[in-house]
Amino acid sequence: MAYAPFDLTGKVALVTGGNGGIGLGMAEALAQAGADIAIWGTNAEKNEAARARLEATGRRILALRCDVGEEAEVEAAFAETLAQLGRVDGCFANAGISGGRSSPFVERTKEQWDRVIRVNLTGAFLTFRAAARHMKARAEAGDKGGVLVGTASLAAIEGAARNEHYGASKGGMVSMIRALAVEHARHGIRAHSILPGWIETDMTARSVADPKFAGNVLPRVPMRRWGTGEDFGGIAIYLMSRASAFHTGDTVVIDGGYSLF
């Protein structure tokens, strides 16, 4: 008999950036655990491919185009998600972009800084705000509960040399989530950050394929492999489930031991 608290039947999860990589890994696991899924992404072709893949789980699947850095698009997409699926129990702010080509901090432009902050931090803020408003209103109507989960990065806690804008965006997310955990606990809403290490995704494809980079990084990963999107399915289920009902404000590192060694 399966452990009942992990059953997500009747729940709805929203995963931004859910059309690939970590987001798709989480979305697929959540669907297999019984949740209906909404994914948001900016690439229509990837959205459609992800939707088809997720529908194989037999759950209700909604795929919407949304740029999380645009307030109006977030508000419209969240309204459509509620219209189609009825509620949101778990909001996974996973959409993000890299810092781009590495360059010295003193040469960083404001445009480069704004580009990363807009998606990684402002996008998470806009997404969480929409979800928190909905969850708080539900709580006030007698239906307490919900979880806000942000995909941050080891860059949030390590010295991301030549990548300060990316590190700032992820460090800001971690601080925001801790504050959300405290402010919204009274409504039964929990909040957590996930800090991935080196994961094989579209965003990291160039680095992972570079023999020099791989030769420098993989020996520092005790598990001696890159992470995959599937490595984040279990934590997504746990954080959304009744099994984590008294767990909030955490920063969960999933990096194959990289930060320990």
Steps between C-alpha positions, in 0.01 A plus 500: 500500500640840398568766764170691492629854572688497169173458307432833324165403350271805486792743519622739230862599444624797299856470367653796319769399256329161512563413136851363553784417738436523872150641452386215279657247736299645788180529296516140382556364850221713644263373231599140569419564867149606400514878456357689205764723342531846349829583332601845383776565249597742226576239233173381342659196336655380825174568682311278259756218522492515880121505504484186286754325721317593821161396365631143491462503879124528461478827691350831387778703339502868406788660309506877468741745342611747765798730546526513880682833484185667367244580769199499267596161354540345845163632616328378183666158511412451866138595433488253212655230718227549760231509230618169352616307808307665783779556754875500559637303796867506409677784319847415372681813376756323288530724192845652472782603271876484530726796553626475145863509403735535797667838533666706776265677739652838415394449138144390583239722335172607652320336209663165582412543867138596429451211254581237765324667794186552289444128445667330793392727784221728378343207317499293818353794695216547251426127489507456877289811554223367277512159669514643854198722436304196384615275787434770762148555365437126516627490858271782602214298352595202717727312260848545647813369331735532209870518429725745317824348369776688321779347293805697611861386453820427687599844371272636773738381772836471324724769354384513138800688360428681172136401549392742771175591328392135487610439860312810615182385326512161670612631837214748487258215431620309806453805725156570354389143561612504863293814554202343324524195727472719810233738372265237359534214749181619675312414179649152481722608209855363501799623297832342401801550275668224301868554420614284206864433431623416151199365312488394136238729342465718191641791701818312593540298178797698370693474828423131551618422145832681552768236580711749696205613710384143563854398592514775762151457645410130498794396722355738762161327492521203739224320309706544179216599269294797393157535654188460288148639515379167638716554810256772609178301479519355849560830678215662305258229612616518860477880523150503354372208705352462847828334599659846527210669682726628783801578280549854373765761422762245400783525248545156343829431322493234226845486346639147524723619784679769297477767770644264762818405317 
